[in-house]
């Protein structure tokens, strides 16, 4: 019963909004531009005056809130090819307030649950398609990068290129390292950078993505490497806000120091597991 009640109220606000827009449209079309511009400030300061009581203000505010939610509820399925007929939404509102709705509360619940399932299925399908496209694009990018001069490939598929060589100590997987780095997607989109924060990152090598754990162990203090990390050594099918699923990642890393003491800060959001 709860979902049905919620949707009905949301739809009612849309009906109210549509009706108001139809009534106001002719005035907006015939009013001279100069008069409209002069009247705007007064309208901004007197909108609340149209309500005769605090209850009316609250009622209208609830309607606006529900209408905004409903608009999202209709637009979201459309992103996945599920087109919801707004006229039928409005018809459902009218039927509810006329107490002649065609569906029972149970039928309404079932239909909305089915809609949720359809949207979820479409989202999964779309996500799978994007993940597969990302994987192929990453495979192609790595194949081309591997041809560049000085690029080496490890048994796991990690690609690296020495940008600035140095002589010195190499870290072990159990060591804590201090680094400067920048991380990008294969299209050059930057998702993380210690340089931008003007602060190095310090973390244990065994607590970051496998590509980092393996790659940084190849480095000596003072060196700078470029790593191209396949998704299986990064985040795999995991989809984050800044890193899409199955992304190949590109890092330029500068090894500043090796610290076997306690870690006081974990600076790398992009590389952390």
Secondary structure, DSSP 4 states (H G I P E B T S, - for coil): -HHHHHHHHHHHHHHHHHHHHHHHHHHHHHS-HHHHHHHHHHHHHHGGGG-SSHHHHHHHHHHHHHHHHHHHHHHHHHTTT----HHHHHHHHHHHHTT--SS-HHHHHHHHHHHHHHHHHHHHHHHHHHHHHHHHHHHHHHHHHTTSTTEEE-TTS-EEEEEE---S-B--TTSEEEEEEEEEETTS-EEEEHHHHTS-EEEEGGGB-HHHHHHHTT-BTT-EEEEEE-GGGTTTT---SSS-TT--EEEEEEEEEEE-S-------TTTB-
